[in-house]
Amino acid sequence: MENTKTAADGAACEGAAGPDRCGVPRRRTAVGWAGLVVLAVGVLLLGVFVGLVGPLFAIACDSCPDGVRGPRRLGDALIAITRYAVPLATLGTIMGMFHPRGGARVAGIGLGALVVLLILMVALGQSTA
């Protein structure tokens, strides 16, 4: 099939029922960009929190004499998640948000992934030898 759309067809799609009717994403306004920047800062802050404070939550122990849990079976997995998965999830979310078809949906998925990584880190920290 040949692409037979013209500029007039694109103008006719402006009033279509949904944003993806014509296959061309709508341009973002200044308010849309400001919202994305605020979401990106929120994702970045949560990524920093999960990366820095998450491992501390994972190894913390109330009943231990020094406040740190003993040897962990899955300590290497905890370190790998902290070093690789959290920064990649944060960076991937921020990059996906500014893609023309990304936005708030990508931010929501990324925030959810960071929360899951935090829960996974705490669960790995609870498993002691």
PASEBA-429967 format. One record per residue (C-alpha): residue number from 1; x, y, z; residue in one letter. Coordinates in steps of 0.2 Angstrom, whole numbers. Layout:
N
num->NUM c1->X c2->Y c3->Z residuo->A
...
END
This chain:
129
num->1 c1->0 c2->0 c3->0 residuo->M
num->2 c1->5 c2->17 c3->-3 residuo->E
num->3 c1->5 c2->32 c3->9 residuo->N
num->4 c1->-8 c2->44 c3->1 residuo->T
num->5 c1->-11 c2->56 c3->15 residuo->K
num->6 c1->-9 c2->74 c3->11 residuo->T
num->7 c1->-8 c2->90 c3->22 residuo->A
num->8 c1->-27 c2->92 c3->21 residuo->A
num->9 c1->-29 c2->75 c3->28 residuo->D
num->10 c1->-18 c2->79 c3->43 residuo->G
num->11 c1->-29 c2->94 c3->46 residuo->A
num->12 c1->-44 c2->84 c3->46 residuo->A
num->13 c1->-37 c2->73 c3->60 residuo->C
num->14 c1->-36 c2->87 c3->72 residuo->E
num->15 c1->-54 c2->85 c3->78 residuo->G
num->16 c1->-53 c2->66 c3->78 residuo->A
num->17 c1->-60 c2->56 c3->93 residuo->A
num->18 c1->-44 c2->51 c3->100 residuo->G
num->19 c1->-25 c2->57 c3->100 residuo->P
num->20 c1->-20 c2->41 c3->90 residuo->D
num->21 c1->-33 c2->42 c3->77 residuo->R
num->22 c1->-21 c2->48 c3->63 residuo->C
num->23 c1->-5 c2->40 c3->69 residuo->G
num->24 c1->3 c2->57 c3->72 residuo->V
num->25 c1->5 c2->62 c3->90 residuo->P
num->26 c1->-1 c2->79 c3->95 residuo->R
num->27 c1->12 c2->92 c3->99 residuo->R
num->28 c1->15 c2->96 c3->118 residuo->R
num->29 c1->11 c2->113 c3->125 residuo->T
num->30 c1->22 c2->122 c3->137 residuo->A
num->31 c1->11 c2->116 c3->152 residuo->V
num->32 c1->13 c2->98 c3->145 residuo->G
num->33 c1->32 c2->100 c3->145 residuo->W
num->34 c1->32 c2->108 c3->163 residuo->A
num->35 c1->22 c2->93 c3->169 residuo->G
num->36 c1->34 c2->81 c3->161 residuo->L
num->37 c1->48 c2->90 c3->169 residuo->V
num->38 c1->40 c2->89 c3->186 residuo->V
num->39 c1->37 c2->70 c3->183 residuo->L
num->40 c1->55 c2->68 c3->178 residuo->A
num->41 c1->61 c2->76 c3->194 residuo->V
num->42 c1->50 c2->65 c3->204 residuo->G
num->43 c1->56 c2->49 c3->195 residuo->V
num->44 c1->74 c2->55 c3->198 residuo->L
num->45 c1->71 c2->58 c3->216 residuo->L
num->46 c1->63 c2->41 c3->219 residuo->L
num->47 c1->77 c2->33 c3->209 residuo->G
num->48 c1->90 c2->41 c3->221 residuo->V
num->49 c1->80 c2->37 c3->236 residuo->F
num->50 c1->78 c2->18 c3->231 residuo->V
num->51 c1->97 c2->17 c3->226 residuo->G
num->52 c1->104 c2->25 c3->241 residuo->L
num->53 c1->91 c2->21 c3->255 residuo->V
num->54 c1->84 c2->5 c3->249 residuo->G
num->55 c1->100 c2->-5 c3->253 residuo->P
num->56 c1->100 c2->2 c3->270 residuo->L
num->57 c1->82 c2->-3 c3->273 residuo->F
num->58 c1->87 c2->-20 c3->267 residuo->A
num->59 c1->101 c2->-23 c3->279 residuo->I
num->60 c1->94 c2->-14 c3->294 residuo->A
num->61 c1->89 c2->-25 c3->310 residuo->C
num->62 c1->81 c2->-19 c3->326 residuo->D
num->63 c1->86 c2->-34 c3->336 residuo->S
num->64 c1->104 c2->-35 c3->330 residuo->C
num->65 c1->118 c2->-29 c3->342 residuo->P
num->66 c1->126 c2->-17 c3->329 residuo->D
num->67 c1->110 c2->-13 c3->319 residuo->G
num->68 c1->115 c2->-23 c3->304 residuo->V
num->69 c1->109 c2->-40 c3->298 residuo->R
num->70 c1->121 c2->-54 c3->298 residuo->G
num->71 c1->128 c2->-63 c3->282 residuo->P
num->72 c1->116 c2->-63 c3->267 residuo->R
num->73 c1->114 c2->-77 c3->255 residuo->R
num->74 c1->108 c2->-65 c3->241 residuo->L
num->75 c1->119 c2->-51 c3->245 residuo->G
num->76 c1->127 c2->-51 c3->227 residuo->D
num->77 c1->109 c2->-49 c3->220 residuo->A
num->78 c1->105 c2->-35 c3->231 residuo->L
num->79 c1->121 c2->-26 c3->226 residuo->I
num->80 c1->117 c2->-30 c3->207 residuo->A
num->81 c1->100 c2->-22 c3->209 residuo->I
num->82 c1->107 c2->-7 c3->217 residuo->T
num->83 c1->121 c2->-4 c3->205 residuo->R
num->84 c1->112 c2->-9 c3->189 residuo->Y
num->85 c1->94 c2->-11 c3->189 residuo->A
num->86 c1->89 c2->5 c3->199 residuo->V
num->87 c1->99 c2->17 c3->188 residuo->P
num->88 c1->94 c2->9 c3->172 residuo->L
num->89 c1->75 c2->9 c3->177 residuo->A
num->90 c1->77 c2->28 c3->182 residuo->T
num->91 c1->86 c2->33 c3->166 residuo->L
num->92 c1->75 c2->22 c3->155 residuo->G
num->93 c1->59 c2->30 c3->163 residuo->T
num->94 c1->66 c2->48 c3->160 residuo->I
num->95 c1->71 c2->44 c3->142 residuo->M
num->96 c1->54 c2->36 c3->139 residuo->G
num->97 c1->44 c2->51 c3->146 residuo->M
num->98 c1->51 c2->63 c3->133 residuo->F
num->99 c1->49 c2->51 c3->118 residuo->H
num->100 c1->35 c2->58 c3->107 residuo->P
num->101 c1->23 c2->44 c3->112 residuo->R
num->102 c1->29 c2->43 c3->130 residuo->G
num->103 c1->23 c2->54 c3->144 residuo->G
num->104 c1->13 c2->51 c3->160 residuo->A
num->105 c1->10 c2->33 c3->156 residuo->R
num->106 c1->28 c2->29 c3->155 residuo->V
num->107 c1->31 c2->39 c3->171 residuo->A
num->108 c1->18 c2->28 c3->180 residuo->G
num->109 c1->26 c2->12 c3->174 residuo->I
num->110 c1->43 c2->18 c3->179 residuo->G
num->111 c1->38 c2->23 c3->196 residuo->L
num->112 c1->29 c2->7 c3->199 residuo->G
num->113 c1->45 c2->-2 c3->193 residuo->A
num->114 c1->56 c2->8 c3->206 residuo->L
num->115 c1->44 c2->3 c3->220 residuo->V
num->116 c1->45 c2->-15 c3->215 residuo->V
num->117 c1->64 c2->-14 c3->215 residuo->L
num->118 c1->63 c2->-7 c3->232 residuo->L
num->119 c1->52 c2->-21 c3->239 residuo->I
num->120 c1->63 c2->-33 c3->230 residuo->L
num->121 c1->78 c2->-26 c3->239 residuo->M
num->122 c1->70 c2->-27 c3->256 residuo->V
num->123 c1->65 c2->-45 c3->253 residuo->A
num->124 c1->82 c2->-50 c3->248 residuo->L
num->125 c1->90 c2->-41 c3->263 residuo->G
num->126 c1->78 c2->-51 c3->274 residuo->Q
num->127 c1->84 c2->-67 c3->268 residuo->S
num->128 c1->99 c2->-71 c3->280 residuo->T
num->129 c1->110 c2->-87 c3->280 residuo->A
END
